[in-house]
Amino acid sequence: MQIANLHWHDYLVLISFVGSIAGLILLYDPKRTQGEEFEEIERSLMQMCFTYWLVYCVAKGILKLELPDWETLVMSLKLTAVISYLLTFCCILSLPLHRLSKQYAK
């Protein structure tokens, strides 16, 4: 296995991979108690954003490797990347919508 030529987008994905790991580490708090429901949902949405983006970065990284001609593996990695990208987008879109619902619930 050999890594193909890397472009600026690949370096950006690598940096965001490290950023996602850092975000998950910052959100991890084992001593946390059950707080308000809205805060827990926001925390959960942020964790899902970072986790889905991490899956996207890993799938794109594996696709950069020159794999044998296993069409099923390549297609499943592409599908995983697309689904995790869309899930990340949905979670990011849900964060401000959740905050809006919090304002109108008062």
C-alpha positions as CSV (number, residue, x, y, z in Angstrom):
1,M,0.0,0.0,0.0
2,Q,1.2,3.4,-0.9
3,I,-0.3,6.8,-0.3
4,A,-1.3,8.7,-3.5
5,N,-0.2,12.3,-4.1
6,L,-1.7,14.7,-1.4
7,H,-3.3,18.0,-2.4
8,W,-4.4,21.0,-0.3
9,H,-7.8,19.4,0.4
10,D,-6.1,16.3,1.8
11,Y,-4.0,18.4,4.2
12,L,-7.2,20.2,5.2
13,V,-8.9,16.9,6.0
14,L,-5.9,15.8,8.0
15,I,-5.9,19.0,10.1
16,S,-9.7,18.7,10.6
17,F,-9.1,15.1,11.7
18,V,-6.8,16.3,14.5
19,G,-9.3,19.1,15.3
20,S,-12.1,16.6,15.7
21,I,-10.1,14.5,18.1
22,A,-9.3,17.6,20.0
23,G,-12.9,18.6,20.1
24,L,-14.0,15.2,21.4
25,I,-11.3,15.4,24.1
26,L,-12.5,18.9,25.1
27,L,-16.1,17.7,25.3
28,Y,-15.2,14.6,27.4
29,D,-16.0,15.1,31.0
30,P,-16.3,12.0,33.2
31,K,-17.3,13.9,36.3
32,R,-20.2,15.6,34.6
33,T,-23.5,15.3,36.3
34,Q,-26.9,15.4,34.5
35,G,-27.5,19.0,33.8
36,E,-30.4,20.7,32.1
37,E,-31.9,18.8,29.2
38,F,-31.2,21.5,26.6
39,E,-27.5,21.6,27.6
40,E,-27.2,17.8,27.3
41,I,-28.8,17.9,23.9
42,E,-26.4,20.6,22.7
43,R,-23.4,18.6,24.1
44,S,-24.7,15.5,22.4
45,L,-25.1,17.3,19.0
46,M,-21.5,18.7,19.3
47,Q,-20.2,15.2,20.0
48,M,-22.1,13.8,17.1
49,C,-20.7,16.5,14.8
50,F,-17.1,15.7,15.8
51,T,-17.6,11.9,15.6
52,Y,-19.3,12.0,12.2
53,W,-16.6,14.3,10.9
54,L,-13.9,11.9,12.3
55,V,-15.6,9.0,10.4
56,Y,-15.6,11.1,7.2
57,C,-11.9,11.9,7.6
58,V,-10.9,8.3,8.2
59,A,-13.0,7.1,5.2
60,K,-11.4,9.7,2.9
61,G,-7.9,8.8,4.3
62,I,-8.4,5.1,3.6
63,L,-9.6,6.0,0.1
64,K,-6.3,7.9,-0.5
65,L,-4.4,4.6,0.0
66,E,-3.9,2.7,-3.2
67,L,-6.1,-0.3,-2.4
68,P,-6.4,-3.4,-4.5
69,D,-9.2,-3.3,-7.0
70,W,-11.9,-4.4,-4.6
71,E,-14.9,-2.6,-5.9
72,T,-17.1,-3.5,-2.9
73,L,-14.6,-2.0,-0.4
74,V,-14.1,1.2,-2.4
75,M,-17.8,1.7,-2.9
76,S,-18.6,1.1,0.7
77,L,-15.9,3.6,1.8
78,K,-17.3,6.2,-0.6
79,L,-20.8,5.6,0.7
80,T,-19.5,5.8,4.3
81,A,-17.8,9.2,3.5
82,V,-21.0,10.6,1.9
83,I,-23.3,9.5,4.7
84,S,-21.0,10.8,7.4
85,Y,-20.6,14.1,5.6
86,L,-24.4,14.5,5.4
87,L,-24.9,13.5,9.0
88,T,-22.3,16.1,10.0
89,F,-24.1,18.7,8.0
90,C,-27.4,17.7,9.7
91,C,-25.9,18.0,13.2
92,I,-24.4,21.3,12.4
93,L,-27.7,22.6,11.1
94,S,-29.5,21.2,14.1
95,L,-27.4,23.2,16.6
96,P,-28.8,26.7,15.8
97,L,-32.3,25.3,15.3
98,H,-32.1,23.7,18.8
99,R,-31.0,27.1,20.3
100,L,-34.0,28.8,18.5
101,S,-36.4,26.2,20.0
102,K,-34.9,27.0,23.4
103,Q,-35.6,30.7,23.0
104,Y,-39.2,30.1,21.9
105,A,-39.8,27.5,24.6
106,K,-39.5,30.2,27.4
